[in-house]
Amino acid sequence: MAKTAWTPFPLDAKPYAHTGDALKKAWPRLHAGDLEPFPDGKRAAALLAAAGKAAPKGLDADALAAQLQDAWRAFHRGDFKAAFDAGEALGPVGASVAVKAIGIYATYLVDDEAGKLKRFEQAAKLAEAAAKALPDEANSHYRLAFALGRYSQGLSIAKALKQGIAGKVREALDTALELAPKHAEAHTALALYHAEIIGKIGAMIGGLTYGAKAAEAEAHIRTALKLTPASPIAHIEYGNVLMLLHGDRKEDEAAAAYEKAAALKPADAMEALDATWAREQLE
């Protein structure tokens, strides 16, 4: 996959360079949604110790920190291939940036469904390895849920349910939120878990079989909005949850959510793509 040609980021990347110390300064805003810790030397040392035999060979904490920071810089400026390659090369300790990079890339910049599925499948494998090597990291589990959730969206509902993906997503999200109760993106994903099941197989069967509840969906997405009001994706998914649960009855509210997302100032390339998507839904 890494050797395949990647579509370049289609927007102006200059505002999202975050060179030098700018990355650390912008980090709280950039990672308000996923609570990824800033990869300084102390953080890198902790990752190396926790990963044990799964840690990359021949790197000390400072070298790992530098590589992780460069990988995240690449992600935030929209160089998703560079971010993925750098993260993948580091194994489980680089999986967070690698999975996020290939996941956002596949979501927005891969047109064919087969190509999307291949990338989400690859992301899930990386995330599974990270969840085993770094089980105390909330994002090991959240990235797994993200990759599996996106993968399942490309399948028929019958096939996704038959493969047991819903249960794996729910388990990973529950674990992520146990480790990081204020993880906004995990709250968003759990809202979508409930809403998509209800939207596809109905409230009664979804509730009895998978524990899907409309009230839970709305509670989790409102928590995400409260935690990250400046995040375009939180507003986009709020609109999506409304449409999944209520259909045309909430179309105006969903449109208002997309308008809010489109109007927000993006902090990085991912948010620029989020806002662009929201804008396109309104055209």
C-alpha positions as CSV (number, residue, x, y, z in Angstrom):
1,M,0.0,0.0,0.0
2,A,2.8,2.4,0.9
3,K,4.2,2.1,-2.7
4,T,0.9,2.9,-4.3
5,A,0.5,6.5,-5.7
6,W,-1.3,8.7,-3.2
7,T,-3.5,11.6,-4.2
8,P,-2.0,14.8,-2.9
9,F,-3.8,17.1,-0.5
10,P,-6.0,19.2,-2.8
11,L,-6.1,22.4,-0.7
12,D,-3.6,25.0,0.4
13,A,-1.4,23.3,3.0
14,K,0.6,26.4,4.0
15,P,-1.6,27.4,7.0
16,Y,-1.0,23.9,8.5
17,A,2.8,23.6,8.4
18,H,3.3,23.8,12.2
19,T,7.1,23.9,11.9
20,G,9.4,23.8,14.8
21,D,7.9,24.7,18.2
22,A,4.6,25.7,16.5
23,L,3.6,22.0,16.6
24,K,3.7,21.9,20.4
25,K,2.0,25.2,20.8
26,A,-0.9,24.1,18.5
27,W,-1.1,20.6,19.9
28,P,-3.9,21.1,22.4
29,R,-6.1,22.4,19.7
30,L,-5.0,19.9,17.1
31,H,-5.6,17.0,19.4
32,A,-8.6,18.2,21.4
33,G,-10.7,15.4,19.8
34,D,-8.4,12.4,20.3
35,L,-6.3,13.5,23.3
36,E,-3.1,12.2,21.7
37,P,-0.3,13.1,24.1
38,F,2.4,15.3,22.6
39,P,5.4,13.1,21.6
40,D,8.2,14.7,23.5
41,G,11.2,12.7,24.9
42,K,9.4,11.7,28.1
43,R,6.4,10.4,26.1
44,A,8.6,8.6,23.7
45,A,10.5,6.9,26.5
46,A,7.2,5.7,28.0
47,L,6.1,4.3,24.7
48,L,9.4,2.4,24.2
49,A,9.1,0.9,27.7
50,A,5.4,0.0,27.3
51,A,5.9,-1.6,23.8
52,G,8.8,-3.8,25.0
53,K,9.7,-6.3,22.2
54,A,7.3,-4.5,19.8
55,A,9.2,-1.2,20.1
56,P,11.3,-0.1,17.1
57,K,14.9,-1.2,17.3
58,G,17.9,1.2,17.4
59,L,16.0,4.3,18.5
60,D,16.4,6.1,21.8
61,A,13.6,8.3,23.2
62,D,14.8,11.6,21.7
63,A,15.1,10.0,18.2
64,L,11.7,8.5,18.5
65,A,10.2,11.7,19.7
66,A,11.7,13.6,16.7
67,Q,10.3,11.0,14.2
68,L,6.9,11.0,15.8
69,Q,6.7,14.8,15.7
70,D,7.7,14.9,12.1
71,A,5.1,12.2,11.3
72,W,2.4,14.3,13.0
73,R,3.6,17.4,11.2
74,A,3.2,15.6,7.9
75,F,-0.3,14.5,8.9
76,H,-1.4,18.0,10.0
77,R,-0.2,19.6,6.7
78,G,-2.0,16.9,4.6
79,D,1.0,14.9,3.6
80,F,-0.8,11.7,4.5
81,K,1.5,9.3,2.7
82,A,4.6,10.6,4.5
83,A,2.7,10.5,7.8
84,F,1.6,6.9,7.2
85,D,5.0,5.7,6.0
86,A,6.7,7.2,9.0
87,G,4.2,5.8,11.5
88,E,4.0,2.4,9.9
89,A,7.8,2.1,10.0
90,L,7.7,2.6,13.8
91,G,5.4,-0.3,14.4
92,P,2.8,-0.1,17.2
93,V,4.4,3.1,18.7
94,G,3.7,4.8,15.3
95,A,0.3,3.2,14.7
96,S,-1.7,6.2,16.0
97,V,-0.4,8.6,13.4
98,A,-0.3,5.9,10.7
99,V,-3.9,4.8,11.2
100,K,-5.2,8.3,11.4
101,A,-3.3,9.3,8.2
102,I,-4.4,6.4,6.1
103,G,-7.9,6.6,7.5
104,I,-8.5,10.3,6.8
105,Y,-6.9,9.8,3.4
106,A,-9.2,6.9,2.5
107,T,-12.2,8.8,3.8
108,Y,-11.8,11.9,1.7
109,L,-9.2,11.2,-1.1
110,V,-9.9,7.7,-2.3
111,D,-12.8,7.5,-4.7
112,D,-13.3,3.8,-5.4
113,E,-14.9,1.7,-2.7
114,A,-12.5,-1.3,-3.2
115,G,-9.6,1.1,-2.6
116,K,-11.2,2.5,0.6
117,L,-11.8,-1.0,2.0
118,K,-8.2,-2.1,1.4
119,R,-6.9,0.9,3.2
120,F,-9.3,0.6,6.1
121,E,-8.4,-3.1,6.4
122,Q,-4.7,-2.2,6.5
123,A,-5.4,0.4,9.1
124,A,-7.3,-2.1,11.2
125,K,-4.4,-4.5,11.2
126,L,-2.0,-1.8,12.4
127,A,-4.4,-0.8,15.1
128,E,-4.9,-4.4,16.2
129,A,-1.2,-4.8,16.7
130,A,-1.1,-1.5,18.6
131,A,-4.0,-2.6,20.9
132,K,-2.0,-5.7,21.8
133,A,1.3,-4.0,22.3
134,L,0.0,-0.8,24.0
135,P,-3.3,-1.8,25.6
136,D,-3.2,1.1,28.1
137,E,-3.3,3.6,25.3
138,A,-6.8,4.9,24.6
139,N,-5.9,5.7,21.0
140,S,-4.8,2.1,20.4
141,H,-8.4,1.1,20.9
142,Y,-10.0,4.2,19.4
143,R,-8.0,3.9,16.1
144,L,-9.1,0.2,15.9
145,A,-12.7,1.2,16.3
146,F,-12.3,4.0,13.7
147,A,-10.7,1.6,11.2
148,L,-13.2,-1.2,11.7
149,G,-16.1,1.2,11.7
150,R,-15.1,2.8,8.4
151,Y,-14.4,-0.6,7.0
152,S,-17.9,-1.8,7.9
153,Q,-19.4,1.2,6.3
154,G,-18.2,-0.1,3.0
155,L,-19.8,-3.4,3.4
156,S,-23.5,-4.4,3.3
157,I,-25.1,-4.3,6.8
158,A,-25.6,-8.1,6.6
159,K,-22.0,-8.8,5.8
160,A,-20.7,-6.4,8.5
161,L,-23.0,-7.9,11.2
162,K,-22.1,-11.4,10.1
163,Q,-18.4,-10.7,10.5
164,G,-19.0,-9.5,14.1
165,I,-17.6,-6.0,13.4
166,A,-20.2,-4.2,15.4
167,G,-19.2,-6.0,18.6
168,K,-15.5,-5.3,18.0
169,V,-16.2,-1.6,17.4
170,R,-18.3,-1.4,20.6
171,E,-15.7,-3.2,22.7
172,A,-12.9,-1.0,21.4
173,L,-14.8,2.2,22.0
174,D,-15.9,1.2,25.5
175,T,-12.2,0.5,26.3
176,A,-11.1,3.8,24.8
177,L,-13.6,5.7,26.9
178,E,-12.7,3.7,30.1
179,L,-9.1,4.9,29.6
180,A,-10.0,8.4,28.5
181,P,-13.6,9.5,29.4
182,K,-13.2,12.9,27.7
183,H,-12.1,11.4,24.3
184,A,-14.4,13.4,22.1
185,E,-13.8,11.4,18.9
186,A,-14.6,8.1,20.8
187,H,-17.9,9.7,22.0
188,T,-18.6,10.7,18.4
189,A,-17.9,7.2,17.1
190,L,-20.0,5.6,19.8
191,A,-22.9,7.9,18.8
192,L,-22.5,6.7,15.3
193,Y,-22.4,3.1,16.4
194,H,-25.8,3.5,18.0
195,A,-27.3,5.6,15.2
196,E,-26.1,3.5,12.3
197,I,-27.4,0.3,13.7
198,I,-30.8,1.9,14.4
199,G,-30.8,3.5,11.0
200,K,-30.0,0.3,9.2
201,I,-31.9,-2.4,11.1
202,G,-34.3,-0.5,13.2
203,A,-34.6,0.5,16.8
204,M,-36.2,-2.7,18.1
205,I,-33.8,-5.3,16.6
206,G,-30.9,-2.9,17.0
207,G,-31.7,-2.5,20.7
208,L,-32.3,-6.1,21.4
209,T,-29.4,-7.5,19.5
210,Y,-26.7,-4.9,19.8
211,G,-27.8,-2.6,22.6
212,A,-28.2,0.3,20.2
213,K,-30.3,3.2,21.7
214,A,-31.2,6.5,20.1
215,A,-30.9,8.3,23.5
216,E,-27.3,7.0,23.8
217,A,-26.4,8.2,20.3
218,E,-27.7,11.7,21.1
219,A,-26.0,11.8,24.5
220,H,-22.6,10.8,23.1
221,I,-22.7,13.2,20.2
222,R,-23.7,16.1,22.5
223,T,-20.8,15.2,24.8
224,A,-18.5,15.4,21.8
225,L,-19.9,18.8,20.8
226,K,-19.4,20.0,24.4
227,L,-15.8,18.8,24.5
228,T,-14.8,20.0,21.0
229,P,-17.1,22.9,19.9
230,A,-14.5,24.1,17.4
231,S,-14.2,20.7,15.6
232,P,-15.9,20.5,12.3
233,I,-16.3,16.7,12.5
234,A,-18.3,16.9,15.7
235,H,-20.9,19.1,14.0
236,I,-20.8,17.0,10.8
237,E,-21.5,13.8,12.8
238,Y,-24.1,15.5,14.8
239,G,-26.0,16.1,11.6
240,N,-25.3,12.6,10.4
241,V,-26.7,11.2,13.7
242,L,-29.8,13.3,13.3
243,M,-30.4,12.0,9.8
244,L,-29.8,8.3,10.8
245,L,-32.2,8.5,13.7
246,H,-34.9,10.8,12.4
247,G,-34.5,11.1,8.6
248,D,-36.1,14.0,6.9
249,R,-37.8,15.2,10.1
250,K,-34.5,16.5,11.2
251,E,-33.2,17.6,7.8
252,D,-33.1,21.3,8.7
253,E,-31.2,20.7,12.0
254,A,-28.8,18.5,10.2
255,A,-28.2,21.2,7.5
256,A,-27.6,23.7,10.3
257,A,-25.0,21.4,11.8
258,Y,-23.2,21.1,8.4
259,E,-23.4,24.9,8.1
260,K,-21.7,25.2,11.5
261,A,-19.0,22.8,10.4
262,A,-18.4,24.6,7.1
263,A,-18.0,27.9,8.9
264,L,-15.4,26.9,11.4
265,K,-11.8,27.7,10.9
266,P,-9.8,24.5,10.3
267,A,-6.7,23.9,12.5
268,D,-5.2,21.4,10.0
269,A,-5.6,19.5,6.8
270,M,-8.0,17.0,8.2
271,E,-10.3,19.7,9.5
272,A,-10.0,21.5,6.1
273,L,-11.3,18.4,4.4
274,D,-14.0,18.0,7.0
275,A,-15.2,21.6,6.4
276,T,-15.0,21.2,2.7
277,W,-17.2,18.0,2.9
278,A,-19.7,19.9,5.0
279,R,-19.8,22.7,2.5
280,E,-20.4,20.3,-0.4
281,Q,-23.4,18.8,1.3
282,L,-25.0,22.3,1.4
283,E,-24.5,23.0,-2.3
